Amino acid sequence: MESLPGQAASLAANGRERNPQSVTGDGLPLPRRYLAIGAISAGTALTIIDGGIATVALPTIARDLHVSSSAVVAVVTVYQLILAMMILPFAGLGDRFGLKRTYQFGQIVFTVATLLCFFARSLPFLLVVRAAQALGAAAALSVSSALIRSIYPAKQLGRGLGINSVVVSSSAALAPTLGGLVLSIAPWPWVFASAVPFAILSLALGRALPAPRLRDEPFDVLGAVMCASMIGLVIGGAESAVRGDSPVVSAAIVALGIGIGAIFIRRERGEAKPILPIDLLGRPVIALSVVGAYTAFTASMTLLLSTPFRLQHEFGFAAAEVGAMIAPWPLTNMIVAPLAGWLSDRVPAGILGGIGMAVSIVALVLIALLPAHPGYVDIAWRMALCGSGFGLFLPPNARLIIGSAPRERAAAAGGLVGTVRLVGQTTGATLVAALLALGIGGGATPPLIAAGLALVAGLCSLARLRPSIRNPRSDEAEDEQPGTQVSR
């Protein structure tokens, strides 16, 4: 039998570094775990804040760079589009080069690109910088969920994802306020630079992250290009159909993306570890969770983007009042999400998700049926109720996707979660734009559509309670949900 030093030397010679803490699923020991959680939290805050903070600065950027308001919106859309295109390819790279290295590489790229904002004197240069920021953010976000799975013990995975959900929601809520504060005392490039301290903190704490597990496997470059092209063309074509002047060209772009996607998916079926994780989507419990997440994110974005128009145009509230009325959503989510994560380690996600979507459906219908002259309390408690429902659904749903995937496919599962979130949010934004163009985006129609989408998410969640779906086969069992039984 080979000695332990001999085994270590053999693994090193093969270019693979095994981290027992990552392999066994027992997580990192304390206090190292807390440092690793801090690194992930700071990195997540970095990408979420910088992704949303630019919205506040758009009018100032348009004025300083002498471009139109419609053109400067590309500063936001380019970032979101590149992010959605690249998460799955970077998740594949994370499987090969190691989660920690991929995560920190993304943060370094993001920080360098952010510093380049200070040299932006034209919109094209700024768009290139934003694309580079998005590449760095995609690298970090693609493996963050897989790192969380390595940091926490298997029995606390839901708690970890719940805490991460709080970081996401609180960072999204902080971004507009932080952007406005920075603009009041400094030029607009400092809006982007305000997130750099989070990158420095995350890199400083990153030594505590699990050591990289390297795999001597080829990377499917063509598959990565096809995956990014498919997502980019479909989303870009749909965006241009709403905001552009040539529906024929937009339809052609979407059709090209669908065509590439059909070829890509057929090609991926023959891959052992595909870029698009169709091997994971072949498991009913993961497929249902992905559909539920997509419809839930689409529903939430549909409501959040359409509500300001309704409150200002239909009810006559000022912009400052609108912000205060929507604030209960993220504030409630910050409380409910960690509780839901904690519960998901003990209660099946199908039950939690079904209850969460039932609450959200009731709240969405109540929002659609607001009285003719609502006050602050009338709107605020409805938004709080709706936010609590989505907060109860999303962390357990993510836990089920991440925990049901094999450990060697954890990065792919995490990339799938991030991609579904971005594509769902983009779909919601496009849907609201289409409804506004039709003249029905500022009334009761968007929350009713959101309620229908939430119903689909709830049904997907309840369907996972079926024994044939809920109980994995022995060769599929990983960090199972509470209450599951392994089928032999």
N, C-alpha and C positions, 0 to 999 in steps of 0.2 A: 504494500500500500504506500502511495506517495505521501511524504511528510507534508505538514501544513506549510512550511516555508517553500517546499517544492511546488505545492499547488499554487501559492501566491506568485512564484516566479513564472510558472506556466501560464497563468492568467495574464500577467504583465506582458509576457512574450507574445501573446496573441492579441495584444492591444486592447484588452478589456480589464477594467478596474471594477471589481465587485464591491458593492457597499452592503454589508450584511443587514444594516438597519433598513435599507430600502427593500431588500429582497424578502425579508421575513414578514414585513408588514407591521412590525411593532413600533414603527415611528422612531423619532429621535429622542434621546434621553433629555431630561431636564437638567440644567437650564438651557441647553443648546436649542431645544425646541422653541423656546420663547424668542431667541435671537433669530432663528429661521423664520418664525411667524412675522417678526418685525420686518425682515428683509422682503418677504412676499407682500406684506401690507403696504410698505412704502413704494415698492415697485408698481403695485396695482394702482395706488393713488396717483402715481406719476402719470401713467398712461391715460387714466380716466379723466383726470383734471385737464391735462393738455389737450385731450380730444374734445372737451366741451367748452373750455375757456375761450377758445378763439371766437366763438359766436358773439361775445360781448364786444370784441375789438374790431369786428368787420367794418362798421361805419368809419372808424378812425383809419383803418388800413386803406380803405377805398379813397379817402380824402388825401392821405399822405402819398399814396402811390399813383394818384390821378387816374383811377379806373372806376367803372360804373358799379353800382350796388349789385346788379345781377352777376357781374363778372367775379366780384370778390367772394361770392358764396362758394366758389370753387375751392377756397382755402379750407373749408369744412368738408365738402363732398369728396375731394381728392384724398384726404386723410381717411375718411370712413371707407371709401372704396378700396384703397390699397390694403387697409387693415383686414377687410373681409376677404380679399383675394389671397392673402399670404399666410393666414393663420394655419391652415391645414398643411401647406408645404413646409412651413417652419416646424410644425409638430413632427413631421417625418424626419427633419434634420435633428430635432431634439432626441428622437429615438436612437439616432446613429451616433451623434457627437456628445450626448449627455445633456440631461435637463439643466443642470446648474450652468454649464458653459453656454448653452443656448440662451438661457435667461439673462445672464450677465452680459453676453455679447449684445443682446437687444438693447439693454439699458445704456451701454456705452455708445452704440450707434445713435440712439435717441438723444443722448446728452450732447454729442458732437453736432448733430443736426440742429438741435435747439440753439446752440451757440452761433450757428451760421445765420440764424434769423437776424442777428444784429447787422449783417452785411447785405440784407435784402433791400434793394433799391428799385426793384421791379416786381410785378406780379408773377411772371414766369419763373424767376429765381426763387421767389417765396414758395411757389407750388412745388418746385423740385425739393426744396428743404422740407416741406410738409410731407412729401412722399417718402423722404428718407426717415423722417420721424415715424411715419406709419410703419415702415419696415422694421424699425427697432421695436416699436410697440407690439407688432405682430409676433416677433421672435419671443418677447417676454411673455405675452399673454397666452401664446400657444402651449407653453409648458407649465404655466402657473398652477393649474388644477392638478396636473400630475405630480408636481412638487409638493402640493398640499397633501396628496395621498401618501407621499413618502415621509413627510414631516410628522403627521399624526398617526397614532395607533389606529388600526382598522376600526375598532369600536368607537372612535371619536371622529371619524371622517366627516360625518354630517355636521358636527360642531365646527370643524375647521372651515368647511364650505360656507356655513352660516356666517362666521366671522368675516370671511372674504366678501360675502354679499353685503354686509354692513359697510365695509370699506368702499365697495363699488358705489352703493347708493349715497353714502355720505360724501364721497368725492364728487359725484355728479351734482349733488346739491350745493357743494362748496364752490364749484367752478365759476358760476356766474358772479357770485359775490366777490370772490377773489379777483376775478378779472376786472370788475368795476373798480375795486379798491386800487389795483395796480395802475389802471388807466388814469386815475385821479391824481397820481403823484409821479408817473413816469411815462416815457414813450411806449408805444405798442409792442416793440420787441421784448420788453420786460414781461409782458403778459405770458409769453411762451417760456421765458427763462424762470418764471416763478415756480415752475415745477422741478427745476434742476436740484434743489436741496433734497427732494424725495429720492432722486437718483443717487446722489452722493450717500445718503443714509442707507439706501438699499444695498449699494455696492459695499459699504463698510461692514454691514451686518451679514453680507452674503457668504462670508467664510464659514458661517454656521450651516449653510444649506447642505443637503446630502451630497456626498462626493459623486462625481459623474460615473455612470455605468456606460462604458463605450462598447459598441458592437461593430465588429468588422463586417459590415454589410454594405452593398452598393446602394447609392441613393438614386431613386427614379427621377432623373431630371426632366425627362419628357412628360412624365405623369404630373410633376409639379407645375410645369408650364401649362399643360392642358387644364389642370384644376383651376389655376389662377385665371386663365383665359375664360373658362366657362362662367365662373362667378362674376368676373369683371364685365363681360359682355352682357350677360343677362341683367345684372343690376344697373349697369350704365345705360343700356338700352331702355330699361323701364323708366329710369330717371329722365332721360331725354324725351321720352314719350309724353311725360307730364309737363316738363319745362321747356321743351323745344318747339320748333315750328314745322318739323317734318315728320309726321307720324309714319310715313313709309320707310324712311331711313331708320327710325327707331325700331320699327318692327323687324327690319332686316338685321339689325344688330342683335336683337333678342333671338331671332331665328338662328343666326350664326352661332350664338352662345349655346343654344339648345342642341344644335347639330354637333358642335365640339363635345358637349356634355354626353351625348349619346355614344359617340365613339370612345370617349374617355371611360365611361362606366363599363362598356363592353371590354375594354382593354384591362381595366382594373380587376375584373373578375378572375383573371389568371395570375394576379400578384399575391404573394404570400402575405405581405404587409402593405396594402394599397394606401396611396396618399389620401384618397377619399375612403374612409373606413367602412366600406360596404360589408366587410366581414363582421363588423360590430352591428351594422344596421340589419344584418340578417337575423339577429337575435330579437325576437318580438318585444321583449321588455325594454330594450334600448330603442328600438324603432318607435314604439309608442311614446316613450319619454321624449324623443327628439321632436316628434310631431306636436306633442303637448307643449314643449318649450317654444317651438316656433310660433304656434298660434297664441300662446300667452304673451310673448314679447311683442308680437304684432298688435295684439289687443291693447296692451299697456301703452305702447307708443302712439297708437291711434287716439286714445283718450288724452294723453298728456300733451300732444301737439295740437289737437283740435280745441281743447278746453279754453285756452287763452283767447282764441278768436270768438268763441261763443260768449265768454264773460264780458269782453269788451264791446262787441258789436250788438249782441242781443240784449245784454243786461246793463251796459254802460259803465262797467267798472274801469277804474284807472289801472295802468300797468302795474303800479306798486301794489295795489289791492289784489290783482290777479296772482302775483307771486306769493302773497301771504295766504291766499286761498288754496293754492296748489301745494304749498309747503307741507301740510299734514301728511301727504302721501309718502315722501321720503323719510319724514320724521317717524312715522308709524312703522315704516319698513325697517328702520334701524333697530327698532325694538323687537319686532316680530321675527325678522330673519334669523338672528342667532337662536331664538327660542325654537324656531322650526328646525334649524340645523341640529340642535340638541335632541329634539323629539325624533328626528329622522334616524338617529342611532338606536331608537327603541320602538318606534311605531312604523309600520309599512308606509312607504311613500305614496302608495295608491290611496290610502285613507286620508293622509294629510293633504295631498293634492286635490282630492275630491272635495274635501271640506273647504279648502282655500278657494277653489274656483266657484263653489256654491256661494260663498260670501261675496266674491267679486261680482258675480252675475247679479245678485241682489243689489249691490252698490251701484253697478253700471246702469241698471234699469232705473234706480232712484235718481241718478244723475241725469238721465235722459228726461225724467219726469219732474224736473225742478219746478217749483212754483213760479208764477209770473214775475214776482218781485222778490227774489231770494236775498237773504242777508249773508253775512260772513259765516255764521254758524251753520246755516242751511247747506252751504257748499263744503265747508271744511270737514264736517263729520262724515259726509259722504265720501270725500277723497280719502280720509283716514281709514274708513271701512274698506274701501277698494284697495288701498295700498297694503292693508293687513292681509287681505285675501291673496294677493300676488306674492307677498312675503312668505306666506305659509306654503305656497305651491313651489316656488322656484328653487330654494336650497335643497329640499328633499329630492326634487326632480334631478338636479345636478348630481347629487350624491348617488342616486341610483345609476345614472349613466357612467360616472367615474368608477363606482364600486363594482359594477357588473362586468367591466372590461378586464381582460387578462392584464397582469402587471406589465408585461412587455408591450402592451398596447395602451398604457395609461396616457401617454402623451397624445396619441391619436384621439382617445376619448375626450381629453381636455380640449384639444383643438376643435373637435366636433361641437362641444358645448359653446366655446367662444364664437365659432362661425355661425351657429344657429342663432345665438343672441344678436349678432350684428346683422345677419340677413333678416331676421324677424323685425328688428328695429327699423331697418331700411325699408322693408315692405310696409310697415306702419306709416312711415313718413311719406312714402310714395302714395299710399292709399289716401292719406289726408290731403295731399296736394291735388289728387284727382277729384276728391269730393269738393274741395274748395273751388276748383275749376268748374265743376258742375253746379256750383251755387248752393250746395247742401252740406258743406263742411263746417259751418258755424252754428249748427243747430243740434237737434236731438239725434240725428242720424248716426254720427260717429260713435257715441256711447252704445247705441243699440247694436251696431255692427261689432263693436268690441265685446258686447255681451254674448253675441253668437260665437265669436272666436273663443271666448272663455269657456263656453259650453263644450266646444270640441276638445279643448285642453282638459276639462274635467272628465269627459267621457274616456279620453285616453288614459287618464290617471286611474279611474275606476276599473278599466279593462285589465290593468296590470294585477288586479287582485285575483284573477282567475288562476287556479292552481297550475294549469298547464303553462302559463306565462310567468307566474310569480316564482315557481320553484325551478331553479336551473339544473341542468344535468351536471353530473359530478365533474366532467371535464370542462365545464364552463363556470363552476363555482369559484368565486374570488372573495371579495368582501361583501357577502350577501346582505340583503336587507333583513331587518329583524322579522322573525316569524317565518322565514323561508325554510323549505326543506329541500335537501339535495336529492334529486331523482337519480336512482342508481340504474 
